C-alpha cells in the first residue's frame, strides 16, 4: 500500500501518530520521554518529537514488576527497545501479500525514487484526519495504516516480542511456545500487565487512524541469546475499540488527557516549550526554552 496524502488544511494542531497517541495514553508510561511544543503568535500549536531522539523506539516490559535493568549484553532497555522496534517494522511488511497491492491517489511524500535506485518504499498509507474538539479548536494529525483486510477494511499491524527476564525474584513468565496455542488469553494478559503503555499507544493509533482491524503478532527469539533471529508464533486480529475496552482504555479519557495539554498551552505565551516525563517519578514538567533550541546539529 503506497502512501496517501489529502489536501492541506489550515489547522491549529498537528501531530505525528506516535506523539498524539503518546500524549493520550501517557498516564501509563514509566520510562522518561519528552515532547517539543511550539506555539505561534496566532495560537497555532505544533506538538512534535525532537530530531534524532529515541521517541519512536518501542519499550519492552516498561510496566512490568521488574523492568529490564541488565547493564551489559543484549537485554538492556536500549537494546531491547531497538530489537522490538526492528521486529515491529519487519512484521508489518512480512504479513502482507505482494500481489494485489493497492495504489493510493498520491505517492509516498517521504520517498525519493532518485535517491533509492529503484527500490520500493515500505507499504504504508499516511492518512491525515481532522477532528473538531469544540467550535473553536480543530486537530489535524497524520495517522498510519499498514494494509487491507478483505480488500475493504483498513488494518494496522504491530508485534509483541517475547522477553523472559533472567533475574530471580520476579513473577514467573509464561513460555509462549508452550502456551500460545492453548492459552493465548494468558499470554495476552501477561503482556497487558508488562507492556500496558505500549499496547495502549497502539490501540490509540488504530482508533485515530480509523482502522477496522488491528493485527497483533506474537514474536519470539529463535534462541534466548540471539537478538537477531526471530520466529512469528501466532497472529491475532482485534477490533480497536473492542480491544480498548479489553485493556480498560477509555476513549473519552484519551481525549480528556489531550484536551488537558491543549488547555494548558492555550494559556501560555507564544514560544517553544518542552514537556518532560521525569524518569523516576510519575509527574510531568513543562519548560520554556529559547526558540533556537534543538535546531542545531550540535
C-alpha positions as CSV (number, residue, x, y, z in Angstrom):
1,X,0.0,0.0,0.0
2,X,1.5,3.3,-1.0
3,X,1.1,6.4,1.0
4,X,-1.9,8.7,0.8
5,X,-1.9,12.4,1.4
6,X,-5.1,14.5,1.5
7,X,-5.5,18.2,0.9
8,X,-3.6,20.7,3.1
9,X,-5.8,22.4,5.8
10,X,-5.3,25.5,7.8
11,X,-5.1,23.9,11.2
12,X,-4.5,24.6,14.9
13,X,-2.7,21.4,16.0
14,X,-0.5,19.0,14.1
15,X,0.8,15.6,15.4
16,X,2.7,12.6,14.2
17,X,0.8,9.4,15.1
18,X,3.2,8.4,17.8
19,X,3.2,11.8,19.5
20,X,-0.5,12.1,19.7
21,X,-1.1,8.5,21.0
22,X,1.8,9.0,23.4
23,X,0.2,12.1,24.9
24,X,-3.3,10.4,25.1
25,X,-2.0,7.4,27.0
26,X,0.9,9.0,28.9
27,X,-0.6,8.2,32.3
28,X,0.5,4.6,31.7
29,X,4.2,5.5,30.9
30,X,7.1,4.7,33.2
31,X,10.2,5.5,31.3
32,X,11.2,9.2,30.7
33,X,10.2,10.9,27.5
34,X,9.9,14.5,26.1
35,X,7.8,16.3,23.5
36,X,8.5,19.7,21.9
37,X,5.7,22.2,21.7
38,X,5.7,25.3,19.6
39,X,3.1,28.0,19.9
40,X,2.8,30.6,17.2
41,X,1.5,34.2,17.9
42,X,-1.8,33.3,16.3
43,X,-2.4,30.4,18.7
44,X,-1.4,27.6,16.4
45,X,0.2,24.7,18.4
46,X,2.7,22.2,17.0
47,X,3.5,19.1,19.1
48,X,6.4,17.1,17.8
49,X,9.4,15.0,18.8
50,X,13.0,16.1,18.8
51,X,15.1,15.2,15.8
52,X,17.4,12.2,16.4
53,X,15.6,11.3,19.6
54,X,14.6,7.8,20.5
55,X,10.9,8.7,20.9
56,X,9.8,6.2,18.2
57,X,11.7,3.3,19.8
58,X,9.4,0.8,21.4
59,X,9.8,-0.3,25.0
60,X,9.9,-3.8,26.5
61,X,8.4,-4.7,29.9
62,X,8.1,-1.0,30.7
63,X,5.2,-1.5,33.1
64,X,6.4,-4.9,34.5
65,X,7.0,-5.7,38.1
66,X,10.8,-6.0,37.3
67,X,11.6,-3.8,34.2
68,X,14.8,-4.7,32.3
69,X,17.9,-3.5,34.0
70,X,20.7,-5.7,32.7
71,X,23.7,-3.4,32.5
72,X,25.5,-5.5,29.8
73,X,24.6,-7.8,27.0
74,X,21.5,-7.9,24.7
75,X,18.9,-7.4,27.4
76,X,19.5,-3.7,28.4
77,X,16.4,-1.5,28.0
78,X,18.1,0.3,25.0
79,X,19.0,-3.0,23.2
80,X,15.6,-4.5,23.8
81,X,13.9,-1.3,22.5
82,X,15.9,-1.4,19.3
83,X,15.1,-5.1,18.9
84,X,11.4,-4.5,19.5
85,X,11.3,-1.7,17.0
86,X,13.0,-3.7,14.3
87,X,10.6,-6.6,14.9
88,X,7.6,-4.4,14.7
89,X,8.7,-2.8,11.4
90,X,9.6,-6.1,9.8
91,X,6.4,-7.8,10.9
92,X,4.2,-5.0,9.4
93,X,5.8,-5.8,6.0
94,X,6.1,-9.6,6.2
95,X,2.4,-10.3,6.8
96,X,1.3,-8.5,3.6
97,X,0.8,-10.2,0.2
98,X,3.0,-8.9,-2.5
99,X,0.2,-9.3,-5.1
100,X,-2.8,-7.1,-5.2
101,X,-1.0,-4.0,-3.9
102,X,-3.4,-1.1,-3.7
103,X,-2.0,2.2,-5.1
104,X,-3.3,5.3,-3.4
105,X,-4.0,8.6,-5.1
106,X,-0.8,10.3,-4.1
107,X,2.7,8.7,-3.9
108,X,4.7,8.5,-0.7
109,X,5.7,12.1,0.3
110,X,8.7,10.8,2.2
111,X,10.2,8.6,-0.5
112,X,12.5,9.9,-3.2
113,X,13.0,7.5,-6.1
114,X,16.1,9.3,-7.3
115,X,17.9,8.6,-4.1
116,X,16.8,4.9,-3.8
117,X,17.9,3.4,-7.1
118,X,14.6,1.7,-8.0
119,X,13.8,0.4,-4.5
120,X,10.2,0.4,-3.4
121,X,9.0,2.3,-0.3
122,X,7.7,0.3,2.7
123,X,4.0,-0.5,2.4
124,X,2.2,2.1,4.5
125,X,-0.5,4.7,3.9
126,X,-0.5,8.1,5.6
127,X,-3.9,9.3,6.4
128,X,-4.5,12.8,7.5
129,X,-7.5,13.1,9.8
130,X,-9.3,16.2,11.1
131,X,-11.1,16.3,14.5
132,X,-13.2,19.1,15.9
133,X,-12.6,19.3,19.6
134,X,-15.0,22.1,20.0
135,X,-16.4,25.0,18.0
136,X,-13.1,26.9,18.1
137,X,-10.5,24.1,18.2
138,X,-9.5,21.8,15.4
139,X,-7.0,19.0,15.4
140,X,-5.3,17.7,12.3
141,X,-3.0,14.7,12.7
142,X,-1.1,12.2,10.5
143,X,-2.1,8.6,11.1
144,X,-0.7,5.3,9.6
145,X,-2.4,2.3,8.0
146,X,-0.4,-0.8,7.3
147,X,-2.7,-2.9,5.0
148,X,-6.1,-4.0,3.8
149,X,-8.2,-6.9,5.0
150,X,-10.6,-8.5,2.5
151,X,-9.9,-5.5,0.2
152,X,-12.2,-3.2,2.1
153,X,-11.1,-2.9,5.7
154,X,-8.1,-0.8,6.8
155,X,-5.7,-2.5,9.1
156,X,-2.9,-1.6,11.5
157,X,-0.2,-4.2,12.4
158,X,2.0,-4.4,15.5
159,X,4.2,-7.1,17.0
160,X,4.8,-8.1,20.6
161,X,8.1,-9.8,21.3
162,X,8.7,-12.3,24.0
163,X,11.1,-11.3,26.7
164,X,11.9,-13.7,29.6
165,X,13.9,-12.0,32.4
166,X,16.8,-14.0,33.7
167,X,16.9,-12.3,37.1
168,X,15.3,-14.1,40.1
169,X,12.7,-12.6,42.4
170,X,10.1,-11.5,39.8
171,X,6.9,-13.3,38.8
172,X,7.1,-16.4,36.6
173,X,6.7,-15.7,32.9
174,X,4.5,-17.7,30.5
175,X,6.5,-19.6,27.9
176,X,5.0,-18.6,24.6
177,X,5.9,-21.7,22.7
178,X,4.1,-23.9,25.2
179,X,1.1,-21.7,25.8
180,X,0.5,-19.6,22.6
181,X,-2.0,-22.1,21.1
182,X,-3.8,-23.4,24.2
183,X,-3.6,-20.3,26.5
184,X,-3.3,-17.3,24.3
185,X,-5.5,-15.3,26.7
186,X,-3.0,-15.9,29.4
187,X,-0.2,-14.8,27.2
188,X,-2.0,-11.6,26.3
189,X,-3.0,-10.9,29.9
190,X,0.7,-11.1,30.9
191,X,1.6,-8.7,28.1
192,X,-1.2,-6.3,29.2
193,X,0.5,-6.2,32.6
194,X,4.1,-5.9,31.4
195,X,3.5,-3.6,28.3
196,X,0.4,-1.7,29.2
197,X,1.7,1.6,27.8
198,X,2.8,0.2,24.5
199,X,-0.4,-1.7,23.9
200,X,-2.5,1.4,24.8
201,X,-0.5,3.5,22.3
202,X,-1.0,1.0,19.5
203,X,-4.7,0.9,20.3
204,X,-5.0,4.7,20.3
205,X,-3.1,4.9,17.0
206,X,-5.5,2.4,15.4
207,X,-8.6,4.3,16.7
208,X,-7.2,7.6,15.4
209,X,-6.4,6.2,12.0
210,X,-10.0,4.8,11.7
211,X,-8.7,1.3,11.3
212,X,-11.2,-1.5,11.1
213,X,-8.8,-4.2,12.4
214,X,-5.6,-4.3,14.4
215,X,-3.4,-7.3,13.8
216,X,-1.1,-8.3,16.6
217,X,1.8,-10.7,16.2
218,X,3.5,-12.7,18.9
219,X,7.2,-13.0,18.0
220,X,9.9,-14.9,19.9
221,X,13.7,-15.2,19.6
222,X,14.9,-18.4,17.9
223,X,17.4,-18.6,20.8
224,X,17.2,-16.6,24.0
225,X,20.8,-15.4,23.5
226,X,20.2,-14.4,19.8
227,X,18.6,-11.0,19.4
228,X,18.8,-11.0,15.6
229,X,16.8,-14.1,14.6
230,X,13.1,-14.4,15.4
231,X,10.0,-16.5,14.6
232,X,6.4,-15.5,14.4
233,X,4.5,-17.9,16.7
234,X,0.9,-16.6,16.1
235,X,-1.1,-13.6,15.0
236,X,-4.5,-12.3,16.2
237,X,-7.0,-9.8,14.8
238,X,-8.7,-7.4,17.2
239,X,-11.2,-4.6,16.6
240,X,-9.5,-1.5,18.0
241,X,-12.5,-0.2,20.1
242,X,-13.2,-3.7,21.4
243,X,-9.6,-4.2,22.3
244,X,-9.6,-0.8,24.0
245,X,-12.4,-2.0,26.2
246,X,-10.5,-5.2,27.0
247,X,-7.4,-3.3,28.1
248,X,-9.5,-0.7,30.1
249,X,-8.5,2.1,27.8
250,X,-11.4,4.6,27.7
251,X,-11.6,6.7,24.5
252,X,-13.2,9.5,26.4
253,X,-10.3,9.5,28.9
254,X,-7.8,9.6,25.9
255,X,-9.4,12.8,24.6
256,X,-9.7,14.3,28.1
257,X,-5.9,13.9,28.5
258,X,-5.3,15.5,25.2
259,X,-7.6,18.4,26.0
260,X,-5.7,19.0,29.2
261,X,-2.5,19.6,27.2
262,X,-4.3,21.9,24.8
263,X,-5.9,24.0,27.5
264,X,-2.6,24.2,29.4
265,X,-0.8,25.7,26.4
266,X,-3.6,27.9,25.3
267,X,-2.9,29.8,28.5
268,X,0.8,30.2,27.7
269,X,2.6,32.9,25.6
270,X,3.9,32.1,22.2
271,X,7.2,30.3,22.1
272,X,8.8,26.9,22.4
273,X,8.2,24.5,25.2
274,X,9.3,21.0,26.3
275,X,7.0,18.5,28.1
276,X,9.2,16.1,30.1
277,X,8.2,13.0,31.9
278,X,10.5,12.6,34.9
279,X,12.5,9.3,34.9
280,X,11.8,8.1,38.5
281,X,8.5,9.9,39.3
282,X,5.0,9.8,37.9
283,X,5.0,13.5,37.1
284,X,5.3,15.8,34.1
285,X,7.2,19.1,33.9
286,X,6.9,21.8,31.3
287,X,9.9,24.0,30.4
288,X,10.1,27.1,28.2
289,X,13.2,27.1,26.0
290,X,14.7,29.5,23.6
291,X,13.3,29.4,20.0
292,X,16.5,28.0,18.5
293,X,16.7,25.1,20.9
294,X,17.1,21.7,19.2
295,X,17.6,23.4,15.8
296,X,21.4,22.9,15.5
297,X,23.0,19.6,15.0
298,X,25.2,20.2,18.0
